[in-house]
Amino acid sequence: MERSPIMRLLSYGLVFVLVLWGSVWADQVVFKNGDRLSGTIESAADGKLVIQSEVAGKVTVNLADVRTFSTDKAIEIHLADGTVLKRKVQFADPNRFAIEPSQTVQSQAFRIADIVAVNPPAKPIPRWTGSISAGLTKTTGNTRTETRSLSINAVRRSENDRISLSMDYARGRQTDTVTGTKRIIEDWWRGRAKYDYFVSKRLYAYGDGRYEKDAIALLDRRVLIGGGAGYQWIETDKTKFRIEVGGASLYERFDNVAEGNSEVSVQLGYNLQRTITKNLDFINDLAYYPSLDSISDYYLTTTAELRASLTPRMFGNVKVIFNYDESPAPGRGSTDVKYILGLGMGF
């Protein structure tokens, strides 16, 4: 049965209204060549604008080719100066866009060239990562020795700052096989806390503190509190490398000296983390503290570690800690080298 002319006219009119309605209630992008694209603006980053169109599907265009645009819903726009806009967008003069006015905010126009991102993904919540490893060395027979060690490292990295915590501990004893007398041959621990605040993507200010004890070296305590500036040269999944320069207050007290010693020193250092192969990592850091009173009087500590993955979370490691103190306790040497073999787990 044929429809009457009036019914056909009403049908065409309804289709026209629906098409017009869809165009009005959709995001609109006007290009510099005069073309238009309707759809939903999904995101923008690195100079590219992504639009989901019902006709063309997902389309990626250059922001440099956009003359102006509008949206039917509020979107989040990040500008180069750090400004974040969360409003509907209206057409504006060429190479610009405007935000919809409200009772408290007037309509304002901005340059399209200043857009850094649109609807960026939510930033991941900073979480702690690190490792815990422990070691046990034991000998029997003509010599009976036993040494235990423990190492903990944890880092929390956000976009603007980084917190680092670490601790190493070892204690060993030797038993005389004839008399049964036990003697401590190793008893030391050290801890460090550090805070970095990034003033740019690579440059940061830092403050840190170290505390050390070593019974065999007659070191009752060594306390270092310092701060300065650092530069993150590389920060990728494979390689991380940074250098630091600053100042520090160093306090040492020895068991066989009546009074402790305090001095102000320069603080220089670096940290390197490098993935050598899929299952092998190398970690190395160094801190150097020359006294301001005499540059030849200095304290230096450096750690080198090879870490081999055994499972996705477990690893075996070999760590060497080298310390040099130009002014040790009387009767003790300046150099201490510690070797640690352990088994650990990452988190």
N, C-alpha and C positions, 0 to 999 in steps of 0.2 A: 504494500500500500504506500503510495507516494505521499511525502509530506507536503503540506501546503506551503506556498511561498512565505507565509508569515512564520511558520515553524522553522523553515530553513534559515530565515533571517535571524530569528531568536537564537538558533544554534550557533550561527556564525558570530553573533554578538557575544554569546557566552564564552566561546573560545577566545575571542579578542580580549574580553575582560580578564579571563584567567591568565592569558599571556602577559597582558599589561600589568596585572597584579603581581605576577612572578617577577617581572622586571623591576617594578617599583620596590618590592620587598626582597631585594637581593643586593649584594655588594656590587658596585659598579667601578670598573677601571677604565679610564679614558687614556688612550695612548697618544703620543705626540704626532703620529701620522693620521689621527682622526678615528681610528678603530676603537670599538668598545667591547668590553667583555663583562658578562654578568655571571655571578656565581657567589661563592663564599671564599673570602680571603682567609687562608689557613695560617700562613706564617710568612716570615721574611727573615733572611740572614745572608750575610756575605754578598749583598747587592742583588739578591734574587728574591722575587715575590712569587709565592705559590697560591694559585687560585683553583678551587674545585668548581668546575662548571658542569651543569647537567648535560650540556650538549657536547662539549669537547673533553670532559673528564678533568683530570688533574693537569694543570698547565703551569709551567714555570717561566717567568718572564724577567727581564732585566728591569730593576727599579729605575735605571737611567732612561728607559724608554717610556716611563709613565708620566703623563702630563698632570693628572690629578686623579683622585678616587674618592669613593664614599662607601659607607657601610650602613647596614640596617640594624646592627647590634654593636655594643661596645667591644672594642678590641684593645689589646695592650701593645703600646708602641714605645720602644726604647730609642732615645735620641743620643747623638754623639756626645752631648754635654752631660749625660747622666740622667736627664729628665725622663720620667716614665709617665705616659698618658694612658688612661683607662676610660675612654669615652667613645661614643659614636663619632664617625668621621664624615665630614661634608666636603663637597666640591669647593675648590678655591681657584685662585689665579694659576696660570701655567707654572708647573714645577713646584707647586705647593699643595698642601691639604689643610683643612680646618677642622677643629674639634667642635662638637655640638655644644651650644651654650646651655647654661643652667641658671638657677636662681642666684647662685653665688659666683659662677665663673662665666665670663664673657667669651664669645667665640674668638678663637685665636688661630692664626695661620702659621704653619711651619714649613720649612723646606723639605721636600722629599729626599734631597741629597743627604739630610742629617739623620735619616732613619738608619739605625743600626740593626734593629730586630723588631719583628711583629709576632706577638703570641709566642715568645720563646718558651722552651720546655722548662718545667720546674727544676730548680737547681737541686742536685742531690744533697741529702742531709749529711753533713760531715760525720765520719765515723772513725773510731780508733782502729788502726791496723798495727801489726807488729809481730813479735815472736817471743817464745820462751824456750830456752834450751838448757840442758843439764848434762853434766859429765861425771863419770866415776872412773878413777884409775886406781888399780890395786895390784900390788906385787906380793908374792909369798916366796918362801924358801930361805936363802941366806939373808935376804932383806924383806922386811914386812912393812909396806907403806900403803897408805890409803888417802886418796885426795878426792874431794867432792867440789863441784863447781856449779854455778847457776848464773844465767844471763837472761835479762828481760829488756826488751826494747818495745816502745810504743810511740806511735805518731798519729796525731789528728790534724789533717790538712783541710782547710776551707779555702774559699776563694781569696780571703783577705788575710788569713793568718795561719800559723802552724805551731803546734805544741809538740815537743819531743821530750820523752822521758826514757832513761836507761839506767840499768844497774848491773854490776858484775860482782860476783863473790866467789871466793875459793878458800878452802881450808884443808890442810893435809897434815898427817902425822906419821911418824916413823916409830916402829916398835923394835927394841933391841931383842933379838931372838934368844939371847942368853939370859939376860936379866929381866926381860919383860918390861923394861922402862920405856915409857912413851914420851916422845919429843915432838913438839909442833914444828913442822918444817915449812908450812905455808899458812898464812892467816891474813887475809886482806879483803877489802870490799871498797867499792866506789859507786857513787850515784851522781846523776846529772839531770837537771831540769832546764829546759830552754823554751823561750817564746819568741817567735818571729812575727812581725807585723809588716805586711807588704804595702808599701806606699805606691808601688806601680807593679806591673806584671812580673818584673824581675828584681827590683830593688826593694830591700826590706831593712827595717831596724830590728835589733834583737837584744834580749837580755837573757843571761844564763847564770846558773850556779852549779858548782861542783863540790863534792865532799869525798875525801878519801881517807882510808886508814890502812896501815900495813904494819902488823906486829913485828915481822922479821926485819923490816927496814927501820924499826923503832920510830915509825911515824904515828904519833898519837892522833893527829888530824891535819889535813890540808884542806883549806877552804878557799875557793875562788869564786868571786862574784864579779861579773863583768857585763859589758854591753857595747854595742857599736852598730855598724852597718854591714850588710851582706849583699851579695849579688848572685842570683840564681842563673847561672850561665845556660844550663840545660835542665829541663824537667820533662822527660818523656818516659814511657813505660819501660824503655830499654836502658836509658842513661839518665842519671841525675848528678849534677855537679854544681857546687857553689863555693864561693870564697867569702871570707869575713875578715874585717879589721876593726879593732876597737881598743878598749882599755879594760883593765881588771885590777881588783884588789886581791892580793894573795896573802894568806896567813898560814904559817906552818908552825907546828909544835912537835918536838921530839921527846921521847920518853927519857932520854939521858941528858936533856938540856933543861935548865931551870925555867927559862922564859921562852915564849914563842917569838916568832919573827914575822913582822908585817911589812909589806912593800907594795908599791903601785907599779904596774907593768903594762906594757903594750900587749895586746892580744891579737894574734894572727892565726888563721886556720883555714881549712878546707874540708869538704866532705864529698866523697865520690861513691856512687852506687852504679854498678855496671853489670848487665846481664851478658855473660860471655857466650853461653849456649842456652838452649831451651831449659836445661836442668842445672845450670851452674851460674852462680852469681859471685861477684867480687865486691867487697865493701871496704872502704878505707877512709879514715879521717885523721886529722892532725890538728893539734893546738900547740902554739908556741907562745911562751910568756917571758920575754926579756925584760929585766928590771929597768926602770927609768934611771935608777941611780948608777947602774953599771950594766951595759948591754951584754957583757960576758957572763953575768950572773943570770941564768935563765932556767926555766922549767919547760920541758917538752914531753908531750904524751901523744902517741899515735897507735892506732889499732888497725890491723889488716885481717880480713876474714874471707875465707872461701866457703861457700854454702852450696851443697849439692842436694837437689830435690830427690826424695825417695818416693813420695806419693804427692798428690796435689797439695797436701798440708804439712806433711812431715819432711824433715831434712836432716842431713848430717853436716857438721861444720868443723872447721879448724880455724881457731882464732889466735892471733899473736898480739900481745900488748907490750909496747916498748915505752918505758918511762926513763927520762933523764933529768936528774936534779943536780945542778951545779953545786948546790950547798946542801949535801945530805947530812944525816945525823953523824956525829963523831963516831968513827970506827966502822962506818958503813960506806959502801961504794955508791957512785952516782947513778949507775945503770941498773935497771931492773927489767928483765924480759920474762914474760909469762906466756905459757903455751896452754891452750885449752882445746880439748877434743870433746865434742858434745853431740847430742841428739836432741832435736827440737821440733816445735810445731808452730806454724804461723796462724795468725788470726786476723 
